[in-house]
């Protein structure tokens, strides 16, 4: 299982002072050095954390894989085609939200999403869609031409009871199983940490997880390299048990 590390919140701290540090670019390189398989950033339309400069520098310096999370808008598609990340993950975006609150409504986005997928893929960019663990959304993702999905694990991670967590885990597992059966590569992310990653890591259909907040939070205490290595070891442990 590959680990993508989202360094958005390094930029969040920087933007609190509108200064130069901490810089998400060297932070990303430290994540790679520690074993991360991918660097993920979300270039939001309001530029609240990651800036265009960050993405351009990361494209030059990242040696593993660069995943650009983005809204399916003409402006963002144009930026992606200019920068050429390895993957563009299309996500829903609301100006007032603190973080991405749910998955992309692929069925509701229809031809707009299909057009963005087509443009990005014609530009040589792998496209993934960030969706809720919903079987219809999985099917729609294939219909619009995506090659991969990332399952939103927020409801699983934030479940208030064990019963609710089991139910959400079943939804994730069912969505992952269907996606693999119809030929989509499967990732997962949102709200994952060393305490809840186990059940996700044991699903053989999931090839990749993208984790940001918990690693950056842990890095404040132990350093970013140690936080990344800790997550990799936890995933490896549960993967072997699965």
C-alpha positions in Angstrom: 0.0 0.0 0.0 1.4 3.4 -1.0 1.3 6.3 1.4 0.7 9.8 0.0 1.4 12.6 2.4 -0.7 15.8 2.2 1.4 18.8 3.2 -1.4 21.4 3.0 -1.3 22.1 6.8 2.4 23.0 6.7 1.3 25.8 4.4 -1.6 26.5 6.7 0.9 27.4 9.5 2.9 29.5 7.0 -0.2 31.4 5.8 -1.2 32.3 9.4 1.6 34.8 9.3 1.8 35.3 5.5 5.5 34.6 5.8 7.9 32.2 4.2 8.0 29.4 6.8 7.3 26.7 7.4 7.7 25.9 3.7 5.7 22.9 2.5 8.2 22.2 -0.3 11.2 21.1 1.9 8.6 19.4 4.2 7.5 17.3 1.2 11.0 16.3 0.4 11.5 15.2 4.0 8.4 13.1 3.7 9.8 11.4 0.6 13.1 10.8 2.4 11.2 9.1 5.2 9.5 6.8 2.7 6.4 8.5 1.4 5.3 7.2 -2.1 3.5 10.4 -3.0 3.1 14.1 -2.2 -0.4 15.5 -2.2 -1.5 19.1 -2.2 -4.8 20.8 -2.6 -4.7 24.0 -4.5 -7.9 25.7 -3.4 -9.5 28.4 -5.4 -9.1 30.9 -2.5 -5.5 29.9 -2.0 -5.9 29.6 1.8 -2.9 27.4 2.2 -1.1 25.9 -0.8 0.0 28.6 -3.4 0.7 28.2 -7.1 4.4 28.7 -6.3 4.4 25.7 -4.0 2.9 23.4 -6.7 5.3 24.6 -9.4 8.3 24.0 -7.1 7.0 20.6 -6.0 6.6 19.6 -9.7 10.3 20.3 -10.2 11.6 18.7 -7.0 9.3 15.7 -6.1 11.0 12.5 -7.1 8.1 10.1 -6.3 4.7 11.2 -7.5 2.8 14.5 -7.2 -1.0 14.4 -6.6 -2.8 17.7 -7.1 -6.2 17.9 -5.5 -8.4 20.4 -7.3 -11.9 21.5 -8.1 -13.2 20.6 -11.6 -13.1 24.2 -12.9 -11.7 25.6 -16.1 -9.1 27.6 -14.2 -7.9 24.6 -12.2 -7.8 22.4 -15.3 -5.7 25.0 -17.0 -3.3 25.2 -14.1 -3.0 21.4 -13.9 -2.3 21.1 -17.6 0.4 23.8 -17.2 2.1 22.1 -14.2 1.5 18.5 -15.2 1.2 16.6 -11.8 1.3 12.9 -12.0 -2.3 12.7 -10.7 -5.1 15.2 -10.5 -7.7 14.3 -7.9 -11.0 16.1 -8.5 -12.6 17.1 -5.2 -15.7 19.1 -4.2 -14.9 22.5 -2.9 -16.8 25.1 -0.8 -15.4 28.4 0.1 -16.7 28.3 3.7 -15.6 24.8 4.6 -12.7 24.2 7.0 -11.8 21.0 5.2 -13.3 18.8 2.4 -16.6 17.7 3.9 -17.7 14.9 1.6 -17.2 13.3 -1.7 -17.7 14.6 -5.2 -21.2 14.1 -6.6 -20.1 12.6 -9.9 -23.6 11.9 -11.1 -24.6 15.5 -10.3 -21.5 16.9 -12.0 -22.2 14.9 -15.1 -20.7 16.3 -18.3 -18.7 19.0 -16.5 -16.7 16.4 -14.6 -16.4 14.2 -17.7 -15.0 17.1 -19.7 -12.4 17.9 -17.0 -11.4 14.2 -16.8 -11.0 14.1 -20.6 -8.9 17.3 -20.8 -6.6 16.2 -18.0 -6.1 12.7 -19.4 -5.4 14.0 -22.8 -2.7 16.1 -21.1 -1.1 12.9 -19.8 -2.4 13.3 -16.3 -3.9 10.4 -14.3 -7.3 11.4 -12.9 -8.8 10.2 -9.7 -12.2 11.2 -8.2 -12.6 11.8 -4.5 -16.0 10.2 -3.8 -18.1 8.9 -0.9 -18.2 5.1 -0.4 -21.4 4.9 -2.5 -21.8 2.2 -5.2 -23.6 4.6 -7.6 -20.8 7.1 -7.3 -18.3 4.3 -8.1 -20.2 3.4 -11.2 -20.5 7.0 -12.3 -16.7 7.5 -11.8 -16.1 4.8 -14.5 -18.8 6.3 -16.7 -17.1 9.7 -16.8 -13.8 8.1 -17.8 -11.7 8.2 -14.5 -9.1 5.6 -14.0 -9.0 5.8 -10.2 -11.1 6.8 -7.2 -10.2 7.9 -3.7 -12.8 6.9 -1.2 -13.7 9.5 1.4 -13.1 7.9 4.8 -14.3 10.8 6.9 -17.5 9.2 8.2 -15.6 6.1 9.1 -12.8 8.0 10.9 -15.3 10.2 12.8 -17.8 7.6 13.7 -19.2 8.1 17.2 -19.8 4.5 18.1 -18.3 1.1 17.2 -21.5 0.1 15.5 -21.4 3.2 13.3 -17.8 2.6 12.5 -18.4 -1.0 11.4 -21.3 0.2 9.2 -19.1 2.8 7.6 -16.2 0.4 7.2 -18.6 -2.0 5.3 -19.5 0.9 3.0 -15.9 1.5 2.3 -15.1 -2.2 1.7 -18.1 -2.6 -0.6 -17.2 0.5 -2.7 -13.5 -0.6 -2.9 -14.6 -4.1 -4.0 -16.9 -2.9 -6.7 -14.3 -0.3 -8.0 -11.6 -3.0 -8.4 -14.1 -5.3 -10.1 -14.9 -2.7 -12.8 -11.2 -1.8 -13.3 -10.7 1.3 -11.2 -7.7 1.7 -9.0 -8.7 2.5 -5.4 -7.3 4.9 -2.9 -8.7 6.2 0.4 -8.3 9.2 2.6 -9.6 11.8 5.1 -9.4 11.6 8.8 -7.1 8.7 8.9 -4.5 8.3 11.7 -2.4 5.5 13.3 -5.4 4.5 15.5 -7.9 3.9 12.7 -5.8 3.0 9.7 -5.7 -0.7 10.5 -9.1 -1.7 9.0 -8.3 0.4 5.8 -4.8 -1.1 5.5 -6.3 -4.6 5.6 -8.5 -4.1 2.6 -6.5 -5.6 -0.3 -8.4 -3.6 -2.9 -7.0 -0.3 -1.6 -3.7 0.5 -3.2 -3.0 3.9 -1.7 -3.9 6.2 1.2 -3.5 9.9 1.4 -3.0 11.3 4.9 -2.2 14.8 5.9 -3.6 16.3 9.1 -2.7 13.5 11.5 0.9 13.2 10.2 1.5 17.0 10.3 -0.1 17.1 13.8 2.2 14.3 14.9 5.2 15.9 13.3 4.7 19.0 15.6 5.6 16.6 18.4 8.1 14.2 17.0 9.3 15.6 13.6 7.9 15.0 10.1 10.3 12.1 9.2 9.4 10.2 12.4 5.7 10.8 11.8 5.9 9.4 8.2 7.9 6.4 9.2 5.5 5.7 12.1 2.5 5.7 9.6 4.3 3.5 7.1 5.2 0.9 9.8 1.6 0.9 11.1 0.3 0.3 7.6 2.8 -2.5 7.0 1.9 -4.2 10.2 -1.9 -4.2 9.4 -1.2 -5.2 5.8 0.7 -8.2 6.8 -2.0 -9.2 9.3 -4.7 -8.9 6.6 
